[in-house]
Amino acid sequence: MQNLYKSEKTCLIAMSGGVDSSVTAYLMLEQGYDCAGITLELTGCADAKDAQNIAQILNMPYYKFNLEDYFKAQVIEKFVSAYINGATPNPCVDCNKYVKFKKIFDYAGELGYNYIATGHYARVCESNGRYLLKKGADIKKDQSYVLYNMTQEQLARVRFPLGGLTKKEVRGIAEKNNFINAERRESQDICFVPEKDYANFIEEYTGSFFAAGDFVDISGNILGRHKGIIRYTNGQRRGLGLALQEPMYVLNKNIENNAVTLCTDEQLYSKSLIARDINLIAVDKIDGRLKVKARARYNQAEQPATVEQTFADELRVDFDSPQRALTKGQSVVLYDEDIVIGGGVIA
């Protein structure tokens, strides 16, 4: 069979135009890889001009592919549908699973590159013939949570050269090499939603208006009127526009009745969740009940829990102590110390 790859150490670098991907390219070249840069033009997610500039500085080939329609179908449509149906999705998880890694691996095969590298703060190691995903050394920047859908085949061919570095060290490398983006601030917004205004984005995207309805308590008593069900998420307190005797928070949303249920802070806590659309990395399946640390939101600290695989594509997670505002559509990711066991979407 003809070998399509140029050499053993060839790598396609995912380049967004930011400092992390630029330093990733530099480090892979320093490690002796024959590299090229690639930018996927999605919807405001990449600065192709800066990415191309860094590729030129590093004297490596550069490719750019427009995937706006694909991104719309795989990420934006799912994001909008989830919100309309009462969930609160994490589009960065879907983007990594369905767009970034899938397409970059596809392009790597077509262009003849053996590996891909990204600027994620995470690490990969091999143990007993299995590839493991681990947290980045810089815990404040760790991105293992959004990578839990990676497969064994992908982990075997991905490189995360920033995994052992801090953000300060990465910026230092960029400054030393006079990269134009060395001091650029990072955006915390979802790339396709301006100023985090999810509701206006969804209404403009769908051309639909989401009507006002009732705020109710857990007994069904009407507390007031909401401004459209897509404007609220679990655990929300601010922006309700109500004058109540005690602080109240969004508990859930009833799409059929167009009602938003509010509760007290104490009523917002629960100990268990069901997750589906699961992916396991450290094991093929979970046998019995396994003690883990579980993170149910990107910025949440891990909490002690017990997980049981109830079906082929379902996990039950029981936390040692009640957790606040467990939210349908978010991902729960399971850890054994710094190793990602796997995860799924809260159902």
N, C-alpha and C positions, 0 to 999 in steps of 0.2 A: 504494500500500500504506500502511495506517495506521501511523504512528509510535507504537510502544508506550512509548517512553521519554519521561520527563518533560522532559529537556533533555540537552544534550551531556554536561555534567559532573555525572552522577549516579553514586553509588558505594555499593555494599553492603559494609559492613565486617564481616569475620569477627571475632567477639568471644568470647574464652574466659573473660574475667574477670580476665586477667592484665595486667601493666603494658604489655607490648609491643602487644597489640591495642588497649588503651585509648589509648595515645599515637598509634597508627596512625589511629584515628578522629579524634583532635584535629588531627593534621597534615593529613588529607584535608579537613577542614572549613576549616582555615587556607588551603588551596590553592584554596578557592572551590567545592568540590564540594558538591552536595546529597546528604547522606548518611543512611543508616539502618544500624543495627546488626543483626547476626544471630548467634544462637548455635545450634549444632547440639548437641543433647543426645545424647551417645553413651553411654559407660559410665564415668563418673567423669572425663571429659575436660574438662568445662567447669563454671565456677561461674556459673550463670545470674543469680544474685542480684547479684553484683558487676558483671557485664556490663550488666545492666539499670540498675544505679545509675549507672554511667559514662554510659550513653546518656541518662539523665535529666539528668545534670549538663551534658551537651553539647547538650541540647535537640534530640535527633533521634529519629525513630521507631525502634522496636526490635521485632524478630521472634525467635521461638524455635520450633524444630522438634525434635520427638523422633524420633531416627533409631536408637534402640537396636537394633531388629531388623535394620535395614539394615547397621549397623556390625558386628553379630555375624556376618552372612552374608559381608560383604566383607572383614573384617579378622580377627576372632577365629577364625573357622572356618579360614581360610587359615593363620594362625599356628599353631594346634593341629595341623593336618594336616602342615605342614612339619616341626615338631618330631618328630612321630610317625614321619615318613619319613626322619629322619636329618639334616635341614637345620637351619640356624639363621637364621630369617627376620628381616627388619627391618620390623616392623608399621607404623612411622611412614611408610615409603615407600608401603606399600599404602594407608594412611589418606589420605595426600595425593592419591594417584592415583584411588582408587575412591570416596572419601567426601567429603573436605573440598572440593576444587576442583570435582569433578563436581557435587555437590549445590548448592554455593553459586552456581555459574554457572547451574544450573537455576533456582534461586530468584530470582536476579537477573533472569533473563528474565521469569519469571512476575510479579514485583513491579514491573518497569519500570525497572531500574537498568542503566546502560550499562557500568559497570565494577565490579570487586570489588577490595578491598584486604585484605591480611593483614599480620600482624606479623612475617613472615619477614625474616631478615637476608640479603637477596639483592637483585640489581638486574636491570633489564631495559633493553636498548637496542636500537635499530633500525639495521641496517646493510645497505645494498643490497637493501632490501625484505624483509629477514628479521629476525625478532625473536630476539635473543640473550639467554640467561640468564647472568648474571655473579655472581661471588662478592660477598658483602657486604663493605663497606669494613672492618668490624671482623672481622678474620680469626678471632679467637677465638670469635666468635658466628656465623660464616658458616654458612648452612643450604642452600646450593645443592645439596649432596649429596642431600638428601631431596626435591628438586624436579626431578630430571632427567627425570621422566616428563611434564612439561608440554608441551602442544602449541603450535603457532604461533597457533592461534585463542585459546587461553587466555592466552598471553603478550601478545597484542595488547590484551587487556582486563583485565589484572591490574596492580595498583599495589602496590609494596613501598616505602612511604615511609621505612622504617627502614634501607633498604639502604646509605645513605651515612652512617649514624650509628653511634656506639659505644653499648654498653649503658649506660655511665655517662651519656652525653648523654641517652639515653631516660629513665633514671630522673630526671635533672634536670628534664626537661620535665614528668614526672608530679608531682614534688614541687612545682614552681612552680604547678601547677594544682590542688594539694591532692587528687590522686587517692588513694583509699583503699588502692590496691594498690601505691603507689610503691616501697615497701621490701620487698614480698613476695618471698620466696625462690622460686627455680624448682625444680620437681620434675624429677629426672633419670630417674624410673622410667617404665616403660611404663604408660600410664594404667589399663589394665584388669588389671594383674598386681601385687597388693600386695607390697611389699618385695622385688621382683625374684625371688620364689620361683616360677619358671616351672613346675617339676615338679609341685608341689602344686596349682597352678592347673589344669594340664592334667589331672591325675588327678581333681580335683573336677569339672571341666567335662565330661569324657568319662564319668565314672563307672567308669573302667577303672584297674586296677592294673598297673603295668609291672614285670614280674618281674626278679629278679636274674639276672645272667649272667656270662660270663667277661671279664676283662681279658686281652688277648693282646698279644704283641709282633708285629713285622712278619713274623716267621717262623712265627707261629701258636702259639708256646709260651704256655701259660697262666701268667699272673702273679698271679692272684687273682680275686676276685669283685666285680662292680659291683652297685649298688643300684637299677638300672633305667636303661635306655638314654637316657631323656629327661633325665636329670640331668647330662649331660655335653655339653660343646661343644668344638670344635676349639681346640687350644692350651692347654686347661685343665691345670693342674698341681695346684692346691690341691683338697682335698676328695676325693682319690682313695682315701684310707684304706689305702694300701699302704706297706710298708716295703721299699724296693728299694735296690739297691747304688748307683744313680745316679738323678738326677732324670728322671722320665718324664712325657710330655705326651700328651694325647688327639690322635691323628692322624685317626681317622675312626670311624664307627659302622656296623656291619654289622647291618642290621635283620633280615634273614632268619635269621642265626645268633644274634641277640641278644648280639653281642660288641662290645666297645669296644677298638679297637686303640691301643696306646700306643707311643711312640717317644722317642728322645732329642731334644734340642733341635735338633741338626744335621739330623736326619731330618724335621723339621717344615717345612723350607723347600722351596719350589718356584718355578719361574720362569714358568709359564704357567697360564692359565685359559681356560675357555670360558664365555661369558655368553649367555643367551637372554632372551626377553621384553624386547627392547631398544627404546629410544626415542632417536632422534637429534634434536638441536635445531639445532645450528650448520650442519648439512649434511643433504641428503636421504639420502645414502648415503656410505659411505667407499670410495673407489676406491684400490686398491693397499694399500700398507703405510704407515701414518701414524704419525709420532712424536708422542707425547702424554705427559702426566702422568696417572697413574691412581691413584685412591683406592679401595681394596678394603674399607674399613670407614669408618664415620662419623668416628671420631676419629683415623684414620690420616693421616699426612702423605702427600701425593702422591709417587709414585715414577715415574722415567723408564721409559717402556715404548713398545712398538710395537703398534699395533692393526691388525687386518685383518678386514673384514666377510666372513666365510666363506659365509654364507647370508643371505637376506632378514631373518631374525630371529635371527642368531647372530654373535657377535664372538669372535675369538681375541685375547687380550692376552698379549704376551710381554714380561716385565719385563727391564730391563737387568741387574738383580741379583736373586738369589733372595729371595722374600718369605715371611714367617713366617705359617703357619696360614691360608692362603687357604681360605675357608669357604663351602661350598655353602649357598645361601639368602641370603647377603649380597649387596649391590649393589656393582658396580664402576662408578665414574663417571669419565669421561675429560675432561681439561681441556687447553685451549690457553691458557697463562698463567691469567687469571682468567675465561675463557669456558668454559662447559660445552659440550662437544661432544655428549655424550649418555651413555648408560650402559645397564646391563642387570643381570640377576640371575645370579650365579655358579652354573653348573650342574655 
